[in-house]
């Protein structure tokens, strides 16, 4: 009897693996840029004669019945839907831009650029290259398409709607704009990597702070620089606790589960000798994250990847959303602020304002998922006070950090400042 059960399990596993191979085989392993739909011969087009172009973010994730069942439907149709996008040239955009450096995370290609007035912006690619994230053992068994296809769970235009939502509840954003960057002389040797691509053009999370319009804002710094400044100023430097808690509760509303230290900037304002750091959330790739299908559902189980959570009307597993960032910055904040900010978001972010924010998307994009995403935000908003208290409870269960905050491993900080931001007095 036992042998029969084992044989059945092995056969079922073999059958499952065959189905996965067939499903993933329909996704190209190679990274691809956006697909231009209204210009037949792109190499011979003078883009300066046009002000916009119809572009599909990517047709790489196009699905079929098998793929939708095994790997999920995700946002496949959104990725392949053409949208009208302004054409941009670096020599004229914002009066002319100078390339400072290349950047980006493991998936995103980006260019940091500067205006003649020293305002710093970033061009972040909408299309992603997940190859650096693929483990060698996945490549060895030929299943790298699983990782490549996983990008379809990200909404390519999430950042645009999130910025609108953030503005409506008093939070900063990098104010992203969608642009198409054709091949051009200013890109020079970078044309192959950055030319003919779709980008989010947004303010950088470091540098000049005037654009934030915060009173007496002096500069924007990243989290590492904030920690070093705390080491110098000690109790004369504080984070705006209310706005930071509001920002993290806002993340719960929009299902943005990936909020590590490098995805924040800090706007500094000073009064006498004291300095206040206002949070500037960046990188909204995982807002409205949508995973379904057999394989993603298995991988996102709380016992496997507890932080990888589908954007539903209810939050599935609060403990999985607590990051070392939260322990570091939020553990010392009183729970009354969590309750206060949850109530603020519930009253300020009205159903009407949610619908209006999502309509920043092109009509063809909004009509696909906009109304459903709005309903999910509204449903989460109704339970936000409860979520806020549970979130705080889970943060309080964690121990102060004994190792450097992710992203600041190279800093030589005093042990108190390694433990938490307000542990250093």
URSULDA-V979557 format. One record per residue. N is the residue number from 0. RES is the residue in three letters. PHI is phi in degrees with one decimal (NA if undefined). PSI is psi as a letter, one per 40 degrees, with the letter a starting at -180 (NA if undefined). NEAR is the number of other ideal C-beta (glycine too) atoms within 8 Angstrom. Layout:
# URSULDA-V979557
N:RES:PHI:PSI:NEAR / N:RES:PHI:PSI:NEAR
This chain:
# URSULDA-V979557
0:UNK:NA:d:4 / 1:UNK:-62.5:d:5 / 2:UNK:-63.2:d:6 / 3:UNK:-65.5:d:7 / 4:UNK:-63.3:d:8 / 5:UNK:-62.4:d:8 / 6:UNK:-63.8:d:8 / 7:UNK:-64.5:d:8 / 8:UNK:-62.8:d:8 / 9:UNK:-63.9:d:8 / 10:UNK:-66.2:d:8 / 11:UNK:-63.4:d:8 / 12:UNK:-64.9:d:8 / 13:UNK:-60.9:d:8 / 14:UNK:-63.6:d:8 / 15:UNK:-62.0:d:8 / 16:UNK:-66.1:d:8 / 17:UNK:-63.6:d:8 / 18:UNK:-61.2:d:10 / 19:UNK:-61.5:d:12 / 20:UNK:-61.1:d:10 / 21:UNK:-65.0:d:9 / 22:UNK:-66.7:d:13 / 23:UNK:-72.3:d:12 / 24:UNK:-64.5:e:7 / 25:UNK:-86.1:e:9 / 26:UNK:-103.1:h:11 / 27:UNK:-64.2:h:7 / 28:UNK:-74.3:e:6 / 29:UNK:-88.5:i:4 / 30:UNK:-65.9:h:9 / 31:UNK:-134.5:i:9 / 32:UNK:-88.1:a:9 / 33:UNK:-66.6:i:13 / 34:UNK:-110.7:h:10 / 35:UNK:-87.9:h:10 / 36:UNK:-106.4:d:8 / 37:UNK:-108.9:e:6 / 38:UNK:-123.3:h:8 / 39:UNK:-72.6:d:3 / 40:UNK:-127.1:g:6 / 41:UNK:-62.6:d:8 / 42:UNK:-68.7:e:4 / 43:UNK:-110.8:e:4 / 44:UNK:-93.2:h:10 / 45:UNK:-91.1:g:4 / 46:UNK:-66.4:e:10 / 47:UNK:-71.5:e:5 / 48:UNK:-87.5:e:5 / 49:UNK:-125.7:i:8 / 50:UNK:-105.6:e:4 / 51:UNK:-155.8:i:9 / 52:UNK:-148.4:i:12 / 53:UNK:-87.7:h:11 / 54:UNK:-132.9:h:13 / 55:UNK:-97.1:h:13 / 56:UNK:-55.3:d:13 / 57:UNK:-171.4:h:13 / 58:UNK:-102.8:e:9 / 59:UNK:-64.2:d:9 / 60:UNK:-100.0:e:14 / 61:UNK:-54.4:h:7 / 62:UNK:-104.3:i:10 / 63:UNK:-144.4:i:7 / 64:UNK:-58.4:d:5 / 65:UNK:-63.3:d:10 / 66:UNK:-63.0:d:12 / 67:UNK:-64.1:d:12 / 68:UNK:-74.3:d:8 / 69:UNK:-79.5:d:12 / 70:UNK:-107.3:e:15 / 71:UNK:95.4:i:14 / 72:UNK:-79.6:d:8 / 73:UNK:49.3:b:13 / 74:UNK:-111.2:f:13 / 75:UNK:-56.3:d:12 / 76:UNK:-67.9:d:8 / 77:UNK:-65.2:d:13 / 78:UNK:-60.2:d:14 / 79:UNK:-96.9:e:12 / 80:UNK:-82.5:h:10 / 81:UNK:-70.1:h:9 / 82:UNK:-130.0:i:13 / 83:UNK:-84.2:h:7 / 84:UNK:-128.9:h:12 / 85:UNK:-63.6:i:9 / 86:UNK:-90.9:h:12 / 87:UNK:-126.1:i:11 / 88:UNK:-123.0:h:11 / 89:UNK:-64.8:d:13 / 90:UNK:-80.3:e:9 / 91:UNK:-122.7:d:7 / 92:UNK:-62.2:h:11 / 93:UNK:56.6:f:7 / 94:UNK:83.3:e:7 / 95:UNK:112.4:h:10 / 96:UNK:-118.5:i:12 / 97:UNK:-109.8:h:7 / 98:UNK:-75.0:h:11 / 99:UNK:-93.9:d:7 / 100:UNK:-168.5:i:6 / 101:UNK:-87.6:i:8 / 102:UNK:-156.1:a:7 / 103:UNK:107.4:i:9 / 104:UNK:-86.9:a:6 / 105:UNK:-72.7:d:6 / 106:UNK:-108.3:d:11 / 107:UNK:-99.5:h:12 / 108:UNK:-91.3:h:11 / 109:UNK:-146.2:i:11 / 110:UNK:-124.5:h:12 / 111:UNK:-91.9:h:13 / 112:UNK:-130.0:i:13 / 113:UNK:-133.3:i:10 / 114:UNK:-83.7:i:13 / 115:UNK:-66.0:d:5 / 116:UNK:-93.6:e:6 / 117:UNK:70.0:e:8 / 118:UNK:-76.4:h:12 / 119:UNK:-105.4:h:14 / 120:UNK:-125.8:i:14 / 121:UNK:-128.8:h:14 / 122:UNK:-100.7:h:13 / 123:UNK:-106.9:h:13 / 124:UNK:-63.9:h:13 / 125:UNK:-76.2:d:12 / 126:UNK:-73.5:i:13 / 127:UNK:-112.1:i:10 / 128:UNK:-119.3:g:9 / 129:UNK:-81.1:e:13 / 130:UNK:-53.1:d:8 / 131:UNK:-62.7:e:7 / 132:UNK:-88.7:e:7 / 133:UNK:-81.0:h:11 / 134:UNK:-63.7:i:5 / 135:UNK:-60.6:d:6 / 136:UNK:-68.4:d:6 / 137:UNK:-67.8:d:11 / 138:UNK:-63.7:d:9 / 139:UNK:-62.3:d:6 / 140:UNK:-98.3:e:6 / 141:UNK:74.7:f:6 / 142:UNK:-111.6:f:9 / 143:UNK:-62.6:d:11 / 144:UNK:-63.3:d:11 / 145:UNK:-60.9:d:12 / 146:UNK:-70.7:d:10 / 147:UNK:-58.1:d:15 / 148:UNK:-68.6:d:12 / 149:UNK:-61.5:d:9 / 150:UNK:-62.1:d:10 / 151:UNK:-65.1:e:13 / 152:UNK:-77.6:e:11 / 153:UNK:-87.5:h:11 / 154:UNK:-83.1:h:11 / 155:UNK:-61.7:d:11 / 156:UNK:-116.8:f:13 / 157:UNK:-57.4:d:13 / 158:UNK:-58.9:d:13 / 159:UNK:-64.9:d:12 / 160:UNK:-72.5:d:15 / 161:UNK:-62.3:d:13 / 162:UNK:-60.4:d:14 / 163:UNK:-66.0:d:12 / 164:UNK:-63.8:d:16 / 165:UNK:-61.0:d:12 / 166:UNK:-60.5:d:9 / 167:UNK:-69.6:e:10 / 168:UNK:-117.4:f:12 / 169:UNK:75.7:f:7 / 170:UNK:-108.8:i:12 / 171:UNK:-77.3:i:9 / 172:UNK:-145.1:i:11 / 173:UNK:-85.0:e:12 / 174:UNK:54.4:f:8 / 175:UNK:-70.1:i:12 / 176:UNK:-127.3:i:8 / 177:UNK:-89.2:h:13 / 178:UNK:-138.0:i:14 / 179:UNK:-107.8:h:15 / 180:UNK:-107.5:h:14 / 181:UNK:-76.7:i:10 / 182:UNK:-59.9:h:6 / 183:UNK:-159.0:i:12 / 184:UNK:-59.7:d:5 / 185:UNK:-63.5:d:9 / 186:UNK:-77.3:d:13 / 187:UNK:52.8:b:6 / 188:UNK:-71.4:e:5 / 189:UNK:-91.0:e:11 / 190:UNK:-59.3:d:10 / 191:UNK:-63.5:d:6 / 192:UNK:-89.1:d:6 / 193:UNK:-117.9:e:12 / 194:UNK:-74.3:i:12 / 195:UNK:58.1:f:10 / 196:UNK:-132.2:i:13 / 197:UNK:-95.9:h:14 / 198:UNK:-132.9:i:13 / 199:UNK:-98.3:h:12 / 200:UNK:-97.9:h:12 / 201:UNK:-146.4:i:12 / 202:UNK:-65.8:i:10 / 203:UNK:-79.3:i:12 / 204:UNK:-88.3:f:10 / 205:UNK:-156.9:i:10 / 206:UNK:118.0:a:9 / 207:UNK:-62.2:h:10 / 208:UNK:-106.3:e:12 / 209:UNK:-58.7:d:7 / 210:UNK:-63.7:d:8 / 211:UNK:-70.4:d:11 / 212:UNK:62.7:f:5 / 213:UNK:-79.3:h:9 / 214:UNK:-62.8:h:4 / 215:UNK:61.5:f:7 / 216:UNK:-71.4:h:14 / 217:UNK:-102.0:d:7 / 218:UNK:-164.3:i:10 / 219:UNK:-115.0:h:15 / 220:UNK:-126.8:i:11 / 221:UNK:-87.7:i:11 / 222:UNK:-66.3:d:12 / 223:UNK:-61.1:d:11 / 224:UNK:-65.8:d:10 / 225:UNK:-62.9:d:12 / 226:UNK:-64.6:d:14 / 227:UNK:-66.3:d:10 / 228:UNK:-66.5:d:12 / 229:UNK:-62.9:d:12 / 230:UNK:-61.9:d:11 / 231:UNK:-83.7:d:6 / 232:UNK:-90.7:e:9 / 233:UNK:51.0:b:9 / 234:UNK:-76.5:e:6 / 235:UNK:-91.2:e:7 / 236:UNK:-120.7:h:11 / 237:UNK:-133.7:i:10 / 238:UNK:-92.8:i:10 / 239:UNK:-67.7:g:10 / 240:UNK:-63.1:d:9 / 241:UNK:-61.8:d:9 / 242:UNK:-69.8:d:11 / 243:UNK:-69.3:d:13 / 244:UNK:-63.4:d:13 / 245:UNK:-59.4:d:14 / 246:UNK:-63.9:d:11 / 247:UNK:-72.9:d:12 / 248:UNK:-68.9:d:16 / 249:UNK:-60.7:d:14 / 250:UNK:-58.6:d:12 / 251:UNK:-64.7:d:14 / 252:UNK:-64.1:d:13 / 253:UNK:-98.4:e:12 / 254:UNK:69.2:f:15 / 255:UNK:-88.3:g:11 / 256:UNK:-89.9:e:12 / 257:UNK:-115.6:g:8 / 258:UNK:-129.8:g:11 / 259:UNK:-81.2:i:10 / 260:UNK:-60.8:d:13 / 261:UNK:-75.0:e:9 / 262:UNK:-100.2:f:9 / 263:UNK:-135.3:i:14 / 264:UNK:-112.0:i:12 / 265:UNK:-137.2:h:15 / 266:UNK:-89.4:h:14 / 267:UNK:-95.6:h:15 / 268:UNK:-128.2:i:12 / 269:UNK:-123.6:i:10 / 270:UNK:-140.5:h:6 / 271:UNK:57.6:b:4 / 272:UNK:-95.6:e:4 / 273:UNK:-90.2:i:9 / 274:UNK:-125.1:h:11 / 275:UNK:-113.1:h:11 / 276:UNK:-106.7:h:13 / 277:UNK:-97.3:h:14 / 278:UNK:-68.5:h:14 / 279:UNK:-124.0:g:14 / 280:UNK:-66.9:h:15 / 281:UNK:-131.0:i:9 / 282:UNK:56.6:g:8 / 283:UNK:-106.6:f:11 / 284:UNK:-59.0:d:11 / 285:UNK:-105.0:e:10 / 286:UNK:-67.4:i:14 / 287:UNK:61.9:f:12 / 288:UNK:-55.5:h:15 / 289:UNK:-122.5:h:12 / 290:UNK:-121.1:h:12 / 291:UNK:-145.9:a:9 / 292:UNK:88.3:i:13 / 293:UNK:-63.1:d:8 / 294:UNK:-66.6:d:12 / 295:UNK:-60.6:d:14 / 296:UNK:-63.6:d:11 / 297:UNK:-65.3:d:8 / 298:UNK:-66.4:d:9 / 299:UNK:-88.8:e:11 / 300:UNK:-61.2:i:8 / 301:UNK:-61.7:e:8 / 302:UNK:-84.5:e:4 / 303:UNK:-111.9:c:8 / 304:UNK:-128.4:g:7 / 305:UNK:-64.9:d:10 / 306:UNK:-85.3:e:9 / 307:UNK:-82.2:g:10 / 308:UNK:-121.5:h:14 / 309:UNK:-74.3:i:10 / 310:UNK:-82.6:h:11 / 311:UNK:-120.3:i:8 / 312:UNK:-68.4:d:6 / 313:UNK:-121.6:i:7 / 314:UNK:-78.3:h:11 / 315:UNK:-74.8:d:8 / 316:UNK:-150.2:g:9 / 317:UNK:-57.3:d:10 / 318:UNK:-56.1:d:8 / 319:UNK:-71.4:e:12 / 320:UNK:-95.5:e:13 / 321:UNK:-83.0:h:11 / 322:UNK:-110.4:i:9 / 323:UNK:-61.6:d:10 / 324:UNK:-58.0:d:12 / 325:UNK:-68.9:d:13 / 326:UNK:-60.3:d:15 / 327:UNK:-66.9:d:12 / 328:UNK:-103.2:d:11 / 329:UNK:-107.4:e:12 / 330:UNK:-61.9:d:12 / 331:UNK:-87.8:e:7 / 332:UNK:-85.7:h:11 / 333:UNK:-65.1:i:4 / 334:UNK:-65.0:d:8 / 335:UNK:-62.5:d:6 / 336:UNK:-70.5:d:11 / 337:UNK:-63.6:d:14 / 338:UNK:-65.4:d:11 / 339:UNK:-61.7:d:9 / 340:UNK:-74.7:d:13 / 341:UNK:-63.8:d:13 / 342:UNK:-64.0:d:9 / 343:UNK:-61.4:d:10 / 344:UNK:-63.6:d:15 / 345:UNK:-63.4:d:11 / 346:UNK:-85.4:d:6 / 347:UNK:-86.1:d:10 / 348:UNK:-88.0:g:13 / 349:UNK:-72.9:i:6 / 350:UNK:-59.7:d:7 / 351:UNK:-63.4:d:6 / 352:UNK:-67.8:d:11 / 353:UNK:-64.8:d:14 / 354:UNK:-61.3:d:10 / 355:UNK:-63.5:d:8 / 356:UNK:-62.2:d:11 / 357:UNK:-71.4:e:13 / 358:UNK:-79.8:e:8 / 359:UNK:-68.0:d:8 / 360:UNK:-70.2:i:11 / 361:UNK:-55.1:i:7 / 362:UNK:-54.6:d:6 / 363:UNK:-66.2:d:9 / 364:UNK:-83.8:d:13 / 365:UNK:-59.0:d:12 / 366:UNK:-63.8:d:6 / 367:UNK:-80.7:d:9 / 368:UNK:-133.1:e:12 / 369:UNK:-56.5:d:12 / 370:UNK:-64.2:d:8 / 371:UNK:-67.9:d:7 / 372:UNK:-63.0:d:12 / 373:UNK:-59.8:d:12 / 374:UNK:-62.4:d:9 / 375:UNK:-68.1:d:13 / 376:UNK:-63.1:d:13 / 377:UNK:-62.6:d:10 / 378:UNK:-64.7:d:10 / 379:UNK:-67.0:d:15 / 380:UNK:-61.3:d:12 / 381:UNK:-61.7:d:7 / 382:UNK:-103.9:e:10 / 383:UNK:-63.7:d:14 / 384:UNK:-60.4:d:10 / 385:UNK:-63.6:d:7 / 386:UNK:-59.9:d:14 / 387:UNK:-61.9:d:14 / 388:UNK:-67.5:d:11 / 389:UNK:-67.2:d:9 / 390:UNK:-61.9:d:16 / 391:UNK:-63.1:d:11 / 392:UNK:-59.9:d:8 / 393:UNK:-69.0:d:11 / 394:UNK:-62.6:d:12 / 395:UNK:-66.0:d:7 / 396:UNK:-74.1:d:5 / 397:UNK:-78.3:i:10 / 398:UNK:-88.6:i:5 / 399:UNK:-56.2:i:9 / 400:UNK:-67.3:i:12 / 401:UNK:-107.5:e:6 / 402:UNK:-124.8:i:5 / 403:UNK:-58.2:i:9 / 404:UNK:-56.9:h:12 / 405:UNK:-53.2:h:10 / 406:UNK:105.1:e:9 / 407:UNK:-125.9:f:12 / 408:UNK:-63.5:d:7 / 409:UNK:-85.7:e:4 / 410:UNK:-81.0:i:9 / 411:UNK:-101.4:g:2 / 412:UNK:-105.9:i:11 / 413:UNK:-62.3:i:7 / 414:UNK:-57.3:d:6 / 415:UNK:-63.0:d:8 / 416:UNK:-79.4:e:13 / 417:UNK:-70.6:d:11 / 418:UNK:-67.4:d:9 / 419:UNK:-165.7:i:12 / 420:UNK:-65.6:d:11 / 421:UNK:-95.8:e:7 / 422:UNK:-77.3:e:10 / 423:UNK:-93.8:h:10 / 424:UNK:-110.4:NA:6
